[in-house]
């Protein structure tokens, strides 16, 4: 279940900033974890290559 504070934050953000900005922030938050995972994999590959 999504906390009510999160829903209120999204409603406030959409009301003040507009839908496109809210979608952009949402996508950045989703991609952040994937980018961190990709970074970890690249660092592991570089470490293996150096050894």
C-alpha positions in Angstrom: 0.0 0.0 0.0 1.3 3.5 -0.9 1.6 5.8 2.1 -0.8 8.7 2.1 2.1 11.2 2.4 3.5 9.9 -0.9 0.1 10.3 -2.6 -0.2 13.8 -1.2 3.3 14.7 -2.4 2.5 13.6 -5.9 -0.8 15.5 -6.0 0.9 18.6 -4.8 3.7 18.2 -7.3 1.4 17.7 -10.2 -0.8 20.6 -9.2 2.1 23.0 -8.9 4.6 21.8 -11.4 2.6 20.2 -14.1 2.2 16.6 -15.3 5.4 16.5 -17.5 7.7 17.5 -14.7 6.1 14.9 -12.3 6.5 12.1 -14.9 10.2 13.1 -15.4 10.9 13.0 -11.7 9.1 9.6 -11.4 11.2 8.2 -14.3 14.4 9.5 -12.8 13.6 7.8 -9.5 12.9 4.5 -11.2 16.0 4.7 -13.4 18.3 5.6 -10.4 18.3 2.1 -9.0 18.9 0.5 -12.5 21.8 2.9 -13.1 23.3 2.1 -9.7 23.1 -1.7 -10.5 24.7 -1.0 -13.9 27.5 0.9 -12.2 28.2 -1.9 -9.8 28.4 -4.4 -12.7 30.8 -2.2 -14.7 33.0 -1.8 -11.6 33.1 -5.6 -11.1 34.0 -6.1 -14.7 36.8 -3.5 -14.6 38.1 -5.1 -11.4 38.2 -8.5 -13.0 39.9 -7.1 -16.1 42.7 -5.5 -14.0 43.5 -8.8 -12.2 
